[in-house]
Amino acid sequence: MRALLVDDEPLALEYLKKKLEYDIGGVNVVGLCSNPYQVVGVAVKQRPDVVFLDIHMPEMNGLELGEQLQAAVPHTEIVFVTGYDQYAVRAFELYALDYIMKPVRLDRLRLTVQRLRERLQEDPEASGKAKTPLFLCFNQLRVQLPGMEPQTLKWRTNKAQELFAYLLHHRERTVDRGTLIELLWPDFDVSRATQQLYTTIYHIRQTLSKAGLTMIRIIKGELEAGYRLTIGGARVDVEEWEQRLKRLEAIDLTNAEEYEQVLDQFEGNYLGEYEYLWAEYERERIRLLWLQHAENLARFYMDRGKRKAAIDVNLRIQRQLPDREETYLTLMTLYDSLGDASSVEEQYWLLATRMRELELAFPPRILAWYEQWKQQTR
């Protein structure tokens, strides 16, 4: 468990750190903050599971800081620590996990840590994810609000949708105003294009506000040089998918099901429904990650003689990447190993049809395999 400790008294921080790391154990203190104005930045960087937060600090009220933390890192639990019990009701209005009185007793702190462990075990990905909006970028740009079905936002214009998608693509980074103008209004003079940009930014903010996405902000850069989209605690499905993919261990019988789940989560190309040329590099990168993952899973099944499972994975590859010649050959050999001649013929016919549509010659290697197979099956 990763913990960030916040208190204006350095001795109190060291005391709590010792209790958590040595007396209780299993807690990794990733930061000690005595300056409340640095807390949110440290939390965003470290992504702790919990923040132990002193309420009574001279420069900033801990409850106000708790609200800022909830907006910036909503997956992080908050435990308030203070010597003033009149804050208890307000603390729990903020959905704090717990509330500990000073001086901190070891037995009471141990109960809090146990509650934290139970909460984190409820959702290994991170407790609280269900409470935050999720942007869906596989195929079509949509948003899923907590407890609701995914919805497509009602953009004022196609330019507004593309501008938002571009800023989301470059989230947390300032994009130069000239870049945005060149992307969306390349044929306009600078004055007119600038006005169009201002107006479109206004419409995007209105759309986000009406959808209840108040944590999404478009911030004007220094000297009005550009714009930066910050998403607060919102999530992006493609980013979460890639993170889950990278966390996978080498495939074996114990995690093959999780490999299948990650394969299924890829619901279409990145922003695949839109002809955004600027998204093509990312689209191809994500697609290749998925392909590599799918091939690893198919190879695992083939090595263990699970030919039907390998066929299923390769059919999914074929649906996603119909121009990939190698998949047709792999399926032909798998069907042949099962004695399914009609499916071998079907794969040959599908590839031949595809090659004619693309006005390409039939791949010689696959043709040679097919002709040899035909001779053997006569």
C-alpha positions in Angstrom: 0.0 0.0 0.0 1.4 3.4 -1.0 0.7 6.3 1.4 1.3 10.1 1.3 1.5 11.8 4.7 0.5 15.5 5.2 1.0 17.5 8.4 2.5 20.9 9.1 4.5 19.4 12.0 7.6 17.4 10.8 7.7 15.4 14.0 4.2 14.3 13.5 5.0 13.1 10.0 8.0 11.1 11.2 5.9 9.6 14.0 3.1 8.5 11.7 5.6 7.2 9.1 7.3 5.0 11.8 3.9 3.6 13.0 2.8 2.7 9.4 6.1 1.3 8.0 7.6 -0.4 11.1 5.0 -1.0 13.8 2.2 -2.1 11.4 4.1 -2.9 8.2 3.0 -3.4 4.6 2.8 0.4 4.0 5.2 2.2 1.8 5.3 5.9 2.6 6.0 7.6 -0.8 6.0 11.2 0.5 6.0 13.5 3.5 4.5 16.9 2.9 4.5 19.8 5.4 3.7 22.4 2.8 0.0 22.0 1.9 0.5 23.8 -1.5 2.7 21.0 -2.7 0.4 18.1 -1.8 -1.8 17.9 -4.9 1.3 18.0 -7.2 3.0 15.2 -5.2 -0.3 13.1 -5.2 -0.7 13.5 -8.9 2.9 12.3 -9.5 3.0 9.5 -6.9 -0.6 8.2 -7.2 -0.7 7.0 -3.6 -3.4 4.6 -2.5 -4.1 6.8 0.6 -3.4 10.2 1.9 -3.2 10.7 5.7 -4.2 14.3 5.9 -4.0 16.6 8.9 -7.1 18.9 9.0 -5.7 21.7 11.1 -2.9 23.5 9.3 -2.1 27.2 9.5 -1.8 27.9 5.7 -4.7 25.9 4.4 -7.6 24.0 5.9 -7.2 20.3 5.5 -10.8 19.9 4.4 -10.3 22.3 1.5 -7.1 20.4 0.6 -9.2 17.1 0.7 -11.6 18.5 -1.8 -8.7 19.4 -4.1 -7.3 15.9 -3.7 -10.6 14.3 -4.6 -10.8 16.3 -7.8 -7.1 15.6 -8.8 -6.8 11.9 -7.7 -10.3 10.6 -7.0 -9.0 7.0 -6.8 -7.0 7.9 -3.8 -8.5 7.3 -0.3 -8.3 10.0 2.3 -7.8 9.5 6.1 -8.1 12.7 8.1 -5.8 13.0 11.2 -6.5 15.8 13.7 -6.8 16.8 17.3 -10.1 18.6 16.7 -13.2 16.4 16.6 -15.6 19.1 15.5 -14.4 18.5 12.0 -15.6 14.9 11.9 -19.0 15.4 10.3 -17.6 17.7 7.5 -14.8 15.1 7.0 -17.2 12.3 6.3 -19.2 14.5 3.9 -16.1 14.4 1.8 -16.3 10.6 1.7 -13.1 10.2 3.7 -12.4 6.6 4.4 -11.6 7.3 8.1 -11.0 9.9 10.7 -8.3 9.5 13.4 -7.8 11.6 16.5 -4.4 12.8 17.7 -2.5 11.5 19.5 -2.6 8.6 17.1 -3.0 5.2 18.9 -1.5 2.2 17.3 -4.5 0.0 17.7 -6.8 2.6 16.1 -4.3 3.1 13.2 -4.1 -0.6 12.7 -7.9 -0.7 12.2 -7.7 2.1 9.6 -5.0 0.2 7.7 -7.1 -2.9 7.7 -10.0 -1.0 6.3 -7.8 0.4 3.6 -6.6 -3.1 2.6 -10.2 -4.4 2.4 -11.2 -1.4 0.3 -8.3 -1.9 -2.1 -9.0 -5.6 -2.5 -12.5 -4.8 -3.6 -11.1 -3.5 -6.9 -7.5 -4.5 -7.7 -7.4 -1.9 -10.5 -8.1 0.9 -7.9 -11.0 1.4 -5.7 -13.2 4.3 -6.7 -12.8 4.0 -10.5 -16.5 3.5 -10.8 -17.0 7.0 -9.4 -15.2 8.7 -12.2 -16.0 9.5 -15.8 -14.5 7.3 -18.5 -13.7 8.6 -22.0 -14.1 5.8 -24.6 -11.8 6.2 -27.6 -11.9 2.7 -29.2 -13.7 3.3 -32.5 -16.1 6.1 -31.5 -15.5 9.0 -29.1 -17.9 8.7 -26.2 -18.1 9.3 -22.4 -19.4 7.0 -19.7 -20.5 8.8 -16.5 -20.6 6.9 -13.2 -23.6 4.5 -13.1 -24.7 5.3 -16.6 -24.4 3.9 -20.1 -21.9 5.3 -22.6 -23.1 8.3 -24.5 -22.0 10.4 -27.4 -21.6 14.1 -26.5 -23.7 16.6 -28.6 -21.0 18.7 -30.1 -22.0 22.0 -31.7 -19.9 21.3 -34.8 -17.6 18.7 -36.2 -14.8 21.1 -35.7 -15.6 21.2 -32.0 -15.6 17.4 -31.8 -12.2 17.2 -33.5 -10.7 20.0 -31.5 -11.8 18.3 -28.3 -10.5 14.9 -29.5 -7.1 16.5 -30.4 -6.8 18.2 -27.0 -7.8 14.9 -25.3 -5.1 13.1 -27.4 -2.6 15.6 -26.1 -4.1 15.9 -22.6 -2.1 17.6 -19.9 0.1 19.2 -22.5 -0.1 22.7 -23.9 -0.9 22.7 -27.7 0.3 25.8 -29.6 -2.5 28.0 -30.9 -0.9 28.1 -34.4 -0.9 24.3 -34.5 -4.6 24.2 -33.7 -5.4 26.8 -36.4 -3.3 25.0 -39.0 -5.1 21.7 -38.2 -8.7 23.0 -38.3 -8.7 26.3 -40.3 -5.7 26.2 -42.6 -7.4 28.3 -45.3 -8.5 31.1 -43.0 -6.6 34.3 -42.4 -5.0 34.5 -38.9 -7.6 36.9 -37.5 -10.6 34.9 -38.6 -9.1 31.6 -37.7 -8.3 32.9 -34.2 -11.9 34.0 -33.7 -13.1 30.6 -34.8 -10.7 28.9 -32.3 -12.0 31.1 -29.4 -15.6 30.4 -30.4 -15.0 26.6 -30.7 -13.2 26.5 -27.3 -16.3 28.2 -25.8 -18.7 25.7 -27.4 -16.5 22.8 -26.1 -16.6 24.2 -22.6 -20.4 24.5 -22.8 -20.8 21.0 -24.0 -18.6 19.6 -21.2 -20.5 21.7 -18.6 -23.9 20.4 -19.8 -22.7 16.9 -19.7 -21.6 17.3 -16.0 -17.9 17.0 -16.9 -16.9 19.8 -14.6 -13.5 18.3 -13.8 -12.5 18.6 -17.5 -10.9 22.0 -18.0 -9.3 23.8 -21.0 -6.6 26.1 -19.7 -5.2 28.9 -21.7 -1.4 28.7 -21.9 1.0 31.5 -20.8 0.8 34.6 -23.0 -2.2 32.9 -24.7 0.2 30.8 -26.6 -2.0 27.7 -26.7 -4.4 25.5 -24.8 -4.1 22.6 -22.4 -6.8 20.0 -21.6 -6.7 18.7 -18.0 -9.0 15.8 -17.2 -8.8 15.7 -13.4 -9.9 12.3 -12.2 -11.5 11.2 -15.5 -10.0 8.2 -17.3 -9.3 7.2 -20.9 -10.1 3.6 -21.9 -7.2 3.2 -24.3 -4.8 4.4 -21.7 -6.2 1.9 -19.1 -6.1 -0.9 -21.7 -2.5 -0.3 -22.5 -1.6 -0.2 -18.8 -3.4 -3.5 -18.1 -1.6 -5.0 -21.1 1.8 -4.0 -19.8 1.1 -5.4 -16.4 0.5 -8.9 -17.7 3.0 -11.5 -16.8 4.3 -14.1 -19.3 1.3 -16.1 -20.4 0.6 -19.5 -18.8 -2.5 -21.5 -17.8 -3.1 -19.3 -14.7 -3.5 -16.0 -16.6 -4.7 -17.1 -20.1 -8.2 -15.9 -19.2 -6.9 -12.4 -18.4 -5.1 -12.4 -21.8 -8.5 -13.1 -23.3 -10.1 -10.3 -21.4 -7.5 -7.8 -22.6 -8.0 -9.1 -26.1 -11.7 -8.5 -25.9 -11.3 -5.0 -24.4 -10.0 -3.8 -27.8 -13.3 -2.8 -29.3 -12.1 -1.1 -32.4 -9.3 1.2 -33.7 -8.3 4.3 -31.8 -10.8 7.0 -32.9 -11.4 4.6 -35.8 -14.7 6.1 -36.8 -13.1 9.4 -37.7 -10.7 10.2 -40.5 -8.3 12.2 -38.3 -4.9 12.0 -40.0 -3.2 13.2 -36.8 -4.5 10.1 -35.0 -3.1 7.6 -37.5 0.3 7.1 -35.7 -1.4 6.3 -32.4 -4.0 4.3 -34.2 -1.4 2.1 -35.7 0.7 1.8 -32.5 -2.3 0.6 -30.5 -3.3 -1.8 -33.3 0.2 -3.3 -33.4 0.2 -3.7 -29.6 -3.1 -5.6 -29.8 -1.8 -7.7 -32.7 1.3 -8.7 -30.8 -0.9 -9.6 -27.8 -3.3 -11.6 -29.9 -0.4 -13.5 -31.6 1.1 -14.4 -28.3 -2.2 -15.8 -27.1 -2.7 -17.7 -30.3 0.8 -19.1 -30.2 0.3 -20.2 -26.6 -2.9 -22.1 -27.6 -1.2 -23.7 -30.6 1.8 -24.9 -28.5 -0.5 -26.6 -26.1 -2.6 -28.3 -28.8 -5.6 -26.0 -28.2 -6.3 -25.6 -31.9 -9.9 -24.5 -31.7 -8.9 -21.7 -29.2 -6.1 -20.7 -31.6 -8.6 -20.6 -34.5 -10.9 -18.3 -32.5 -8.0 -15.8 -31.7 -6.9 -15.8 -35.4 -10.4 -15.2 -36.6 -10.5 -12.1 -34.3 -7.2 -11.0 -35.8 -8.6 -11.5 -39.3 -11.7 -9.4 -38.5 -9.6 -6.6 -37.2 -6.8 -6.8 -39.8 -8.4 -8.3 -43.0 -5.4 -7.4 -45.2 -2.9 -9.5 -43.1 -2.0 -12.4 -45.4 -0.3 -14.4 -42.7 -3.5 -14.9 -40.7 -5.2 -16.7 -43.7 -2.3 -19.1 -43.9 -2.3 -19.8 -40.2 -6.0 -20.5 -40.3 -5.7 -22.8 -43.3 -3.0 -24.9 -41.5 -5.1 -25.0 -38.3 -8.2 -26.1 -40.1 -6.2 -28.7 -42.0 -4.9 -30.1 -38.7 -8.5 -30.6 -37.7 -9.4 -32.2 -41.0 -11.8 -29.4 -41.9 -11.2 -29.1 -45.6 -14.2 -26.9 -46.3 -12.8 -24.2 -43.9 -9.4 -24.4 -45.6 -11.1 -23.8 -48.9 -13.1 -20.9 -47.4 -9.9 -19.2 -46.2 -8.3 -19.6 -49.6 -11.4 -18.1 -51.3 -11.5 -15.2 -48.8 -7.9 -14.3 -49.4 -8.2 -14.6 -53.2 -11.2 -12.3 -53.1 -9.3 -9.8 -50.9 -6.4 -9.8 -53.3 -8.6 -9.2 -56.3 -10.3 -6.3 -54.5 -6.9 -4.8 -53.8 -5.7 -5.6 -57.3 -2.7 -7.5 -55.9 -1.2 -10.8 -56.9 -1.9 -13.8 -54.8 1.0 -14.4 -52.3 3.2 -17.1 -53.9 4.1 -18.8 -50.6 0.4 -19.3 -49.6 -0.4 -20.4 -53.2 2.4 -23.0 -53.0 1.1 -24.3 -49.6 -2.5 -24.5 -51.0 -1.5 -26.4 -54.2 0.5 -28.9 -52.1 -2.4 -29.3 -49.8 -4.8 -29.9 -52.7 -2.5 -32.7 -54.0 -2.3 -34.4 -50.7 -6.1 -34.3 -50.2 -7.0 -35.8 -53.5 
